[in-house]
Amino acid sequence: MNTDLIQRIQDSFAKQNAMHLIKATLPVIEENLIEIHIPHWEGIEQQHGYVHAGVVGMIVDSAAGYAAMTVAPADASILSVEYKINMLRPADGEKLIARGEVVKSGRTLCITKGEVFAIKNGQSTLCALMQQTIMFMHGKPEK
C-alpha cells in the first residue's frame, strides 16, 4: 500500500470521536484488511461485565469500513449502508480485536466481512461475525 493511502486512513480514523471515546486504536492497515483494537474497560461494559454489543458492532463496522477504504477510489469517501452482525458468544476478554476484510469491491458498492475476537489469557475467541455493504461516495470528501 502506498503511504498516502495509509496516512489518509489514519487521518480519517483520527477524526472519529466515537473511536476515541471507546479508546480504540488502529494498529493494522493493509490492503483489504484493517484491525481495530480496544481494551476492555468499565466504560464499555454492559450489566454482566461483557463489552456491550453496541461497542462490538461499532468497532467491526469501522474496521470493515476502513478495509473498504483501502480499495476505494482516491476521490471517494466511504459510508456504511448496511450490516448484519451475529454475536456468537459474549465479548469477554482483556481486549477485543475487530478485523475487517474486503470480500468484493465494485464501482459504487463494496462488500466486506468482519470478525471480532476477544483476547483473554492469551487465547483468541471469535465472538462476533459481520457482513457489510459500503458505498463509495465519489467526489465527496470527508469533513
Backbone as CSV, one residue per row, in Angstrom:
resi,resn,N_x,N_y,N_z,CA_x,CA_y,CA_z,C_x,C_y,C_z
1,MET,0.843,-1.200,0.000,0.000,0.000,0.000,0.876,1.247,0.000
2,ASN,0.374,2.278,-0.660,1.177,3.497,-0.676,0.985,4.285,0.616
3,THR,2.002,5.059,0.959,1.999,5.774,2.235,0.930,6.856,2.290
4,ASP,0.549,7.428,1.143,-0.516,8.440,1.131,-1.852,7.836,1.561
5,LEU,-2.143,6.637,1.090,-3.387,5.973,1.468,-3.378,5.606,2.948
6,ILE,-2.275,5.095,3.427,-2.164,4.780,4.861,-2.406,6.033,5.690
7,GLN,-1.790,7.139,5.298,-1.974,8.403,6.019,-3.421,8.873,5.948
8,ARG,-4.059,8.720,4.795,-5.471,9.104,4.633,-6.366,8.319,5.589
9,ILE,-6.094,7.021,5.723,-6.872,6.179,6.640,-6.607,6.586,8.088
10,GLN,-5.355,6.817,8.436,-5.028,7.248,9.802,-5.670,8.597,10.122
11,ASP,-5.649,9.522,9.171,-6.269,10.836,9.382,-7.783,10.710,9.564
12,SER,-8.403,9.857,8.762,-9.839,9.638,8.886,-10.182,9.049,10.251
13,PHE,-9.415,8.053,10.654,-9.644,7.428,11.965,-9.498,8.453,13.091
14,ALA,-8.525,9.338,12.956,-8.295,10.363,13.983,-9.483,11.314,14.122
15,LYS,-10.282,11.453,13.063,-11.466,12.320,13.095,-12.656,11.660,13.775
16,GLN,-12.575,10.376,14.032,-13.723,9.646,14.590,-13.749,9.774,16.116
17,ASN,-14.499,10.745,16.582,-14.603,10.961,18.027,-15.145,9.736,18.748
18,ALA,-16.012,8.999,18.090,-16.578,7.796,18.726,-15.491,6.770,19.026
19,MET,-14.509,6.644,18.137,-13.411,5.700,18.374,-12.540,6.156,19.538
20,HIS,-12.323,7.472,19.649,-11.556,7.999,20.788,-12.307,7.736,22.093
21,LEU,-13.612,7.901,22.049,-14.447,7.722,23.239,-14.294,6.319,23.835
22,ILE,-14.163,5.308,22.977,-14.057,3.931,23.477,-12.611,3.430,23.549
23,LYS,-11.639,4.342,23.340,-10.207,4.033,23.452,-9.710,3.064,22.377
24,ALA,-10.276,3.178,21.180,-9.910,2.297,20.074,-8.608,2.763,19.421
25,THR,-7.855,1.788,18.908,-6.637,2.073,18.152,-6.709,1.364,16.805
26,LEU,-5.852,1.784,15.903,-5.822,1.265,14.533,-4.402,0.743,14.248
27,PRO,-4.032,-0.411,14.813,-2.650,-0.880,14.674,-2.325,-1.613,13.380
28,VAL,-3.342,-2.064,12.628,-3.082,-2.832,11.416,-3.799,-2.184,10.239
29,ILE,-3.009,-1.773,9.241,-3.546,-1.216,7.996,-2.832,-1.925,6.860
30,GLU,-3.570,-2.770,6.152,-3.037,-3.477,4.991,-4.082,-3.408,3.885
31,GLU,-3.677,-3.661,2.659,-4.648,-3.669,1.572,-5.682,-4.752,1.836
32,ASN,-6.944,-4.369,1.791,-8.090,-5.268,2.025,-8.265,-5.701,3.472
33,LEU,-7.455,-5.203,4.396,-7.511,-5.684,5.785,-7.179,-4.570,6.772
34,ILE,-8.037,-4.427,7.766,-7.829,-3.449,8.837,-8.145,-4.120,10.168
35,GLU,-7.401,-3.757,11.205,-7.736,-4.184,12.566,-7.902,-2.961,13.455
36,ILE,-8.929,-3.006,14.270,-9.151,-2.026,15.327,-9.129,-2.789,16.647
37,HIS,-8.389,-2.258,17.612,-8.267,-2.893,18.926,-8.861,-1.963,19.985
38,ILE,-9.500,-2.567,20.976,-9.943,-1.792,22.144,-9.644,-2.586,23.402
39,PRO,-9.241,-1.882,24.452,-9.093,-2.556,25.741,-10.470,-2.754,26.365
40,HIS,-10.604,-3.775,27.176,-11.850,-3.975,27.930,-11.738,-3.105,29.178
41,TRP,-12.643,-2.168,29.294,-12.660,-1.289,30.471,-14.100,-1.038,30.880
42,GLU,-14.264,-0.612,32.106,-15.591,-0.476,32.711,-16.561,0.384,31.898
43,GLY,-16.060,1.400,31.221,-16.919,2.331,30.488,-17.615,1.746,29.277
44,ILE,-17.230,0.547,28.813,-17.874,-0.051,27.633,-18.587,-1.358,27.975
45,GLU,-18.732,-1.638,29.256,-19.377,-2.882,29.689,-20.896,-2.745,29.745
46,GLN,-21.561,-3.891,29.573,-22.980,-3.964,29.846,-23.161,-4.548,31.255
47,GLN,-24.386,-4.868,31.619,-24.716,-5.227,33.004,-24.083,-6.524,33.504
48,HIS,-23.603,-7.390,32.613,-22.963,-8.639,33.018,-21.442,-8.545,33.044
49,GLY,-20.906,-7.386,32.665,-19.465,-7.190,32.666,-18.790,-7.497,31.341
50,TYR,-19.561,-7.877,30.333,-19.013,-8.096,28.993,-18.982,-6.764,28.246
51,VAL,-18.177,-6.688,27.181,-18.213,-5.499,26.334,-19.584,-5.462,25.652
52,HIS,-20.199,-4.307,25.682,-21.548,-4.119,25.144,-21.593,-4.457,23.653
53,ALA,-22.663,-5.105,23.220,-22.830,-5.487,21.817,-22.783,-4.278,20.891
54,GLY,-23.260,-3.136,21.345,-23.199,-1.927,20.529,-21.764,-1.507,20.251
55,VAL,-20.895,-1.683,21.215,-19.475,-1.368,21.037,-18.835,-2.385,20.093
56,VAL,-19.206,-3.645,20.238,-18.705,-4.693,19.337,-19.093,-4.343,17.895
57,GLY,-20.347,-3.963,17.688,-20.803,-3.573,16.358,-20.078,-2.339,15.840
58,MET,-19.828,-1.414,16.720,-19.160,-0.172,16.362,-17.749,-0.411,15.827
59,ILE,-16.992,-1.261,16.507,-15.599,-1.457,16.072,-15.498,-2.307,14.813
60,VAL,-16.392,-3.276,14.657,-16.320,-4.111,13.462,-16.860,-3.358,12.240
61,ASP,-17.849,-2.502,12.434,-18.329,-1.637,11.354,-17.189,-0.748,10.863
62,SER,-16.459,-0.152,11.774,-15.355,0.728,11.397,-14.193,-0.038,10.770
63,ALA,-13.856,-1.190,11.334,-12.745,-1.978,10.778,-13.037,-2.388,9.336
64,ALA,-14.227,-2.875,9.086,-14.583,-3.299,7.731,-14.723,-2.098,6.803
65,GLY,-15.227,-0.993,7.315,-15.317,0.225,6.508,-13.943,0.711,6.077
66,TYR,-13.004,0.691,7.000,-11.650,1.107,6.635,-10.974,0.107,5.708
67,ALA,-11.325,-1.156,5.815,-10.821,-2.127,4.836,-11.308,-1.733,3.447
68,ALA,-12.571,-1.325,3.344,-13.109,-0.866,2.062,-12.363,0.371,1.574
69,MET,-11.971,1.220,2.497,-11.250,2.434,2.118,-9.903,2.110,1.463
70,THR,-9.339,0.946,1.784,-8.057,0.570,1.177,-8.179,0.296,-0.318
71,VAL,-9.397,0.053,-0.790,-9.609,-0.217,-2.225,-10.496,0.836,-2.887
72,ALA,-10.899,1.850,-2.136,-11.777,2.896,-2.664,-11.020,3.784,-3.641
73,PRO,-11.735,4.342,-4.625,-11.096,5.327,-5.496,-10.579,6.511,-4.672
74,ALA,-9.516,7.125,-5.135,-8.869,8.213,-4.390,-9.801,9.392,-4.136
75,ASP,-10.792,9.620,-5.028,-11.698,10.760,-4.869,-12.940,10.419,-4.060
76,ALA,-13.011,9.204,-3.523,-14.239,8.753,-2.840,-14.033,8.640,-1.337
77,SER,-15.082,9.008,-0.613,-15.141,8.676,0.806,-16.071,7.465,0.932
78,ILE,-16.178,6.925,2.130,-16.978,5.711,2.315,-18.103,5.952,3.306
79,LEU,-19.140,5.129,3.179,-20.269,5.203,4.099,-20.893,3.821,4.216
80,SER,-21.098,3.371,5.442,-21.805,2.101,5.658,-23.264,2.288,5.279
81,VAL,-23.796,1.343,4.501,-25.213,1.412,4.165,-26.006,0.244,4.745
82,GLU,-25.278,-0.802,5.184,-25.971,-1.957,5.771,-24.944,-2.871,6.418
83,TYR,-25.314,-3.460,7.544,-24.538,-4.586,8.050,-25.412,-5.502,8.881
84,LYS,-25.010,-6.742,8.878,-25.672,-7.804,9.651,-24.605,-8.388,10.549
85,ILE,-24.897,-8.460,11.828,-23.914,-8.989,12.772,-24.530,-10.111,13.593
86,ASN,-23.759,-11.137,13.794,-24.139,-12.229,14.691,-23.194,-12.210,15.886
87,MET,-23.776,-12.132,17.074,-22.994,-12.250,18.303,-22.910,-13.739,18.615
88,LEU,-21.712,-14.293,18.536,-21.534,-15.734,18.698,-21.349,-16.149,20.152
89,ARG,-20.753,-15.285,20.928,-20.563,-15.506,22.361,-20.258,-14.161,23.005
90,PRO,-20.322,-14.067,24.323,-20.056,-12.778,24.974,-18.648,-12.260,24.659
91,ALA,-18.549,-10.949,24.533,-17.260,-10.288,24.291,-16.555,-10.136,25.633
92,ASP,-15.854,-11.181,26.019,-15.243,-11.272,27.340,-13.741,-11.503,27.191
93,GLY,-12.958,-10.487,27.470,-11.511,-10.605,27.379,-10.851,-9.321,27.821
94,GLU,-9.527,-9.340,27.873,-8.793,-8.134,28.252,-8.848,-7.090,27.138
95,LYS,-8.961,-7.558,25.899,-9.120,-6.644,24.773,-9.904,-7.328,23.677
96,LEU,-10.415,-6.516,22.760,-11.108,-7.020,21.579,-10.339,-6.579,20.345
97,ILE,-10.325,-7.455,19.358,-9.734,-7.144,18.058,-10.824,-7.310,17.011
98,ALA,-11.119,-6.222,16.299,-12.062,-6.264,15.183,-11.242,-6.281,13.907
99,ARG,-11.492,-7.267,13.073,-10.765,-7.422,11.810,-11.756,-7.295,10.665
100,GLY,-11.527,-6.323,9.794,-12.372,-6.119,8.623,-11.626,-6.460,7.358
101,GLU,-12.323,-7.112,6.424,-11.717,-7.515,5.153,-12.680,-7.250,4.003
102,VAL,-12.106,-6.921,2.860,-12.895,-6.737,1.644,-13.193,-8.105,1.045
103,VAL,-14.457,-8.333,0.707,-14.872,-9.560,0.021,-14.945,-9.306,-1.480
104,LYS,-15.624,-8.219,-1.876,-15.774,-7.872,-3.301,-15.990,-6.380,-3.403
105,SER,-15.268,-5.768,-4.308,-15.384,-4.333,-4.492,-15.803,-4.019,-5.918
106,GLY,-16.770,-3.115,-6.046,-17.222,-2.653,-7.355,-17.037,-1.156,-7.486
107,ARG,-17.710,-0.564,-8.459,-17.568,0.870,-8.687,-18.196,1.694,-7.564
108,THR,-19.352,1.285,-7.089,-20.085,2.052,-6.084,-20.221,1.320,-4.757
109,LEU,-20.349,0.009,-4.802,-20.541,-0.763,-3.580,-19.349,-1.670,-3.314
110,CYS,-19.113,-1.886,-2.029,-18.044,-2.787,-1.594,-18.625,-3.685,-0.504
111,ILE,-18.468,-4.980,-0.665,-18.944,-5.947,0.332,-17.755,-6.342,1.198
112,THR,-17.962,-6.274,2.488,-16.898,-6.606,3.437,-17.402,-7.644,4.424
113,LYS,-16.440,-8.217,5.144,-16.787,-9.082,6.270,-15.969,-8.636,7.465
114,GLY,-16.484,-8.905,8.622,-15.780,-8.530,9.838,-15.894,-9.612,10.889
115,GLU,-14.859,-9.700,11.680,-14.823,-10.633,12.802,-14.328,-9.878,14.024
116,VAL,-14.857,-10.241,15.187,-14.377,-9.667,16.438,-13.912,-10.810,17.321
117,PHE,-12.701,-10.654,17.817,-12.084,-11.653,18.683,-11.883,-11.062,20.069
118,ALA,-12.239,-11.832,21.088,-11.943,-11.467,22.469,-10.647,-12.159,22.857
119,ILE,-9.713,-11.396,23.396,-8.427,-11.942,23.819,-8.442,-12.040,25.344
120,LYS,-8.335,-13.262,25.827,-8.366,-13.491,27.279,-7.323,-14.540,27.634
121,ASN,-6.438,-14.193,28.556,-5.360,-15.087,28.980,-4.569,-15.636,27.795
122,GLY,-4.331,-14.773,26.809,-3.552,-15.165,25.645,-4.305,-15.973,24.602
123,GLN,-5.560,-16.278,24.861,-6.383,-17.047,23.920,-7.308,-16.110,23.136
124,SER,-7.445,-16.381,21.844,-8.306,-15.602,20.971,-9.595,-16.381,20.703
125,THR,-10.738,-15.751,20.987,-12.033,-16.393,20.783,-12.907,-15.523,19.894
126,LEU,-13.400,-16.104,18.795,-14.305,-15.382,17.910,-15.614,-15.128,18.649
127,CYS,-16.002,-13.863,18.758,-17.246,-13.557,19.475,-18.304,-12.890,18.598
128,ALA,-17.925,-12.393,17.412,-18.920,-11.782,16.523,-18.474,-11.915,15.071
129,LEU,-19.469,-12.017,14.192,-19.243,-12.155,12.758,-20.194,-11.201,12.042
130,MET,-19.683,-10.463,11.057,-20.480,-9.445,10.395,-20.282,-9.485,8.884
131,GLN,-21.331,-9.120,8.149,-21.230,-8.843,6.716,-21.782,-7.441,6.508
132,GLN,-21.134,-6.695,5.619,-21.438,-5.275,5.485,-21.430,-4.846,4.019
133,THR,-22.220,-3.816,3.722,-22.167,-3.151,2.432,-21.722,-1.711,2.661
134,ILE,-20.709,-1.311,1.911,-20.163,0.047,1.960,-20.455,0.717,0.626
135,MET,-20.768,1.990,0.674,-20.966,2.772,-0.539,-19.765,3.704,-0.714
136,PHE,-19.214,3.708,-1.919,-18.183,4.687,-2.267,-18.890,5.952,-2.704
137,MET,-18.615,7.058,-2.033,-19.234,8.338,-2.364,-18.225,9.143,-3.187
138,HIS,-18.315,8.975,-4.509,-17.385,9.592,-5.439,-17.505,11.120,-5.375
139,GLY,-16.345,11.783,-5.274,-16.323,13.236,-5.274,-16.810,13.886,-4.001
140,LYS,-16.998,13.088,-2.946,-17.486,13.654,-1.675,-16.430,13.397,-0.599
141,PRO,-15.599,14.398,-0.329,-14.555,14.220,0.681,-15.136,14.207,2.102
142,GLU,-14.358,13.696,3.039,-14.752,13.745,4.443,-14.696,15.197,4.936
143,LYS,-15.403,15.463,5.983,-15.350,16.816,6.601,-14.082,16.966,7.391
